[in-house]
Amino acid sequence: MKIISKSSLFVFILLTFVSFTSILSNAKILSEDLPDWALLDPEKDGYEGTRTKTFYKYVNSLNIQPKISEVIVAVIDSGFDINHPDLKNNVWINETEVSGLEGVDDDNNGYVDDFYGWNFLGDAKYLSLEVAREYKKLNKLNTPASDPYFKKVKEKYEEEKIEISETYEGLKSTLKRFEQAEDILKRNNITTDPERLKILAEGLTGETKTAAMSILTLSMFLGLNIDDARMYTKMYEIKNKYLFDTTDTHLLIGDDPNDLFEKGYGNNNVMALEDESHGTHVAGIIAGNKDGIGQAPFAKLMFLRAVPNEGDERDKDIANAIRYAVDNGAHIINMSAGKYFSPNPEIVKDAIKYAESKNVLFVVSAGNESSDIEKVINYPVKFFIENNEMKFFDNLVVVGASSWMQNWDENKDPENYNLGYDLVANFSNYSGKVVDIFAPGLEINSTVPSGKYERISGTSMASPEVAGISAILKAYFPNLSAAQIKEAIMNSSRKYDNLKVKAGTGDVKVPFSSLSKSGGVIDMMNAYEYVKEKYGDTIN
């Protein structure tokens, strides 16, 4: 494990921090006049978007209408703001339950009053990491210290715990120094605004000059303000408190941990809890009813809360969520979450296979650790081994995150040279065998609770771009199978011949085409033309 001194932890974590589900890009590191670029056209607009706006302009010009008006996309995520002005008209409604008696399972699906989906986490907001749950379980079983799996779990558990704890302490210490700097400036009636401080700093002396330089370091080098620093400190306070919590998870949720096929636990409240914005953001990317935001603003969103605001999702909840989506009519499922330990991967694998058998597409994020996920396996399973061969699901699309530029030129933007963004977002996982395609995932603007919008980055944002485009294809070609949608998306991806990019944490550039199976970025216009050319009217 790489040990970082506490004095440098704050800088380190803000430059490299990634969670598996998303990167919270509150840091103002990129141009404030960046447009909502994800749906744009590189040839017309200069941004490497999905060309969805070009597609809509094309079909509208020819008065080509979708064949079905309601495509259902299930979103497995954290809680959702179903009352957001740009989402409320896209909420899937379980008509049988809404029109029936409250407190009664009117449709006999095992979930009482599941009006808009289901909350498999009950009142739990945070869960521990899966590695922490495994470590506790193995300790309870008195697993020998020499056991290879126990050694792996113990090592990762201790590594994660030390890293979170030291990062939290470093953040607290660093934040304290910056707050002291702010206080010194205020007491001396000196502005704390970084732009004005740039002008004043040279004329300051003593403690005021030191304080000014502290503020400028925070704002200019990291692109953050003190409120951002407080946010990250609070974030790590929560991580430090909950990710390694020894409380039995099922006590928070109210289920039987020994019954992996239990149904009906949790509750019907899919609304976001305090500080839960991830699910709302993902939902907006799929179907937000705002120009330049939602890929498929006509789609209906089925809300399945199964991913905690902090910590790792449970296999049982994910498997149940997938099956719920399939059984209740979803055409597409999006899951922008994942983890690196899974005690029961088979039940999730079986659920994906169940979706496959029912012709439901499952779109999942690749993860944000800058890793080759053929070598560093993450979950839910993206492939399985059968007769010593890698096997893949016909209905599963694994998505990496791309940016709006083909090449990052550090000479043109020296202040932001640390970002190192290329066509591949530098946090994105990749694999020429496991990742299927890349999609916009950097500084994506979308819905967050309380009717607001926010830019967030991560493969969590890339995955719903693909889910949304899949919904468009399903609407215009309703007879397309899940496998055919996947085929169309991959075979029509936008290629970048001879383009080399950085991947992972190294400095060596590799062909962009080598980082995914398709070798390209999803392109809505290309996908539509591919289906029309290959299948014609026979697929309508």
HELIX and SHEET records of a PDB file:
HELIX    1   1 LYS A    6  THR A   16  1                                  11    
HELIX    2   2 PRO A   42  ASP A   45  1                                   4    
HELIX    3   3 THR A   52  SER A   61  1                                  10    
HELIX    4   4 LYS A   88  ASN A   90  5                                   3    
HELIX    5   5 GLU A   95  VAL A   98  1                                   4    
HELIX    6   6 GLU A  130  LYS A  140  1                                  11    
HELIX    7   7 PRO A  148  ARG A  187  1                                  40    
HELIX    8   8 PRO A  194  LEU A  200  1                                   7    
HELIX    9   9 ALA A  201  GLY A  203  5                                   3    
HELIX   10  10 GLY A  206  LEU A  216  1                                  11    
HELIX   11  11 THR A  217  PHE A  221  3                                   5    
HELIX   12  12 ILE A  226  TYR A  242  1                                  17    
HELIX   13  13 THR A  249  ILE A  253  1                                   5    
HELIX   14  14 HIS A  278  ALA A  287  1                                  10    
HELIX   15  15 ASP A  315  ASP A  327  1                                  13    
HELIX   16  16 PRO A  345  SER A  357  1                                  13    
HELIX   17  17 PRO A  414  ASN A  416  5                                   3    
HELIX   18  18 THR A  459  TYR A  476  1                                  18    
HELIX   19  19 ALA A  482  ASN A  491  1                                  10    
HELIX   20  20 PHE A  512  LEU A  515  5                                   4    
HELIX   21  21 MET A  524  TYR A  535  1                                  12    
HELIX   22  22 GLY A  536  ILE A  539  5                                   4    
SHEET    1   A 7 GLY A 117  ASN A 119  0                                        
SHEET    2   A 7 LYS A 300  ARG A 305  1                                        
SHEET    3   A 7 ILE A  72  ASP A  77  1                                        
SHEET    4   A 7 ILE A 332  MET A 335  1                                        
SHEET    5   A 7 LEU A 361  SER A 365  1                                        
SHEET    6   A 7 LEU A 396  SER A 402  1                                        
SHEET    7   A 7 ILE A 437  PRO A 440  1                                        
SHEET    1   B 2 PHE A 384  GLU A 386  0                                        
SHEET    2   B 2 GLU A 389  LYS A 391 -1                                        
SHEET    1   C 2 ILE A 444  VAL A 448  0                                        
SHEET    2   C 2 LYS A 452  ILE A 456 -1                                        
SHEET    1   D 2 LYS A 500  LYS A 502  0                                        
SHEET    2   D 2 LYS A 509  PRO A 511 -1                                        
END                                                                             
